[in-house]
Amino acid sequence: MVRKANIVEVQGLAGGKGIAEMHHIVPAEDLYGHGRMYAKVVLKPNSSVGWHRHVGETEPYYILEGEGIFVDDDGSRTKVEPGDVCTIIPGQCHSIENASETENLVFMALIHNA
């Protein structure tokens, strides 16, 4: 099976600021109850994914392009760059920011059941 691109622009993703471009790779129904999202996320300059919690699920981010700031459950802020993996475990909160004025922050995100 081949799927065509499903790209959606979201303003203020999870209460964040700016624009996130969501490149949905596999729809939730094709994760067969094992998760709810698999996507490439493009955070435009000065944009963020807002602070939010994962209950009963986990979400790793794999950074592909650009630099960002990952905000972990304890509030710690860590610079991330291509090749870094940010792991969010069940029950934790997190956010991620693209503080660049000119470059996108691009990462893969998979929300799957714990």
N, C-alpha and C positions, 0 to 999 in steps of 0.2 A: 504494500500500500504506500502511496505517496500522498502527502498532505501539502497543501499550499500554505503559504505564510499567513499567520493570524497575528497581526501586529496591532496593538491597541495603545493609544496614548492615555495616560492617567495623570490627572492633576492632583497633587497632594496624596500620593500613595501612602496608605496606612497613617494618614494624618501628617505626612511629611510636607515639604515645600517643593515647589517647582514641578517639573514634568519628568515622568518616567515612561519610557517606551517599553511595553511588555511584548516580547516575541514569544508567544505561547507555542511550545514545541509539541507537547502531548496534552490533549484536553483531559480534564478530570475523569471523564467516563472511561478513557482508555488506560487509566491507572488502576482500574478494577478494584476500587475500594482501598487501595494501598496508600493513596495520597490524594492531594488535590491540586498540585501545580508543579509543572516543570517548564521553566522559561528562561530565556536570556533577557536580562534587564539592562536597559540603557538609561542611566541617570544623566540627564542633561546638566550642564554647568550650573552650579549653585542650587542643586536639587538634593532631596533626601527621601529616604523611606523612613516614615515616622516610627517613634517608639511604640512597640507592640509586643504582645505576649503570645507564645505558642503553647496551647494546652493539648496534650495527647498527641503531639506531633513534633517533628524536628525539621530543621531547615539548614542545610549547608549552603554557603555561598562560595563559589569559585571565581576569583577575580581574573578577568581576561585582559582588560585594557584600562589604563588610567590609574589614578591614585585616589584613595578615599580615606575616610575615617570610620572605623567600625566601633560602635558603642555597645559594649557588652552588658550583661545583666547587672553587674556590680557598678556600672557607670563608667568603667575604665574606657579610655579612648585610645585606639591603636591605629596607626597608619597602615593601610593595606595597599598592595600593588600586585601586578600580574603574578600568578602562581600561588598566591596566598589562599588559604581556605578558612572561612569563618564558620564555626559550628555553633548552632543554637540547639540546645537540648530541651526536651519537654519541660514546660513550666517556666522557662526563661523568657525575659524581655530582651529586645535589642533594637538597634536602628543602624543605618549606614548613611553617610553623607558624602556628597561630591562637592568639595569646597573650591574646585577649580573654576576659574573665570572663563576658560576657553575649551577645556577638554571634557569629553564624556567619561563616565565611569561605567564599565561594562562588566557584568558578572552573570554566572549561571546560578539559578536558584531552584531547588527541589524541595517542595514541602511534602513530606511523607509521614505516615503513621508511625508512632513510637513502637 
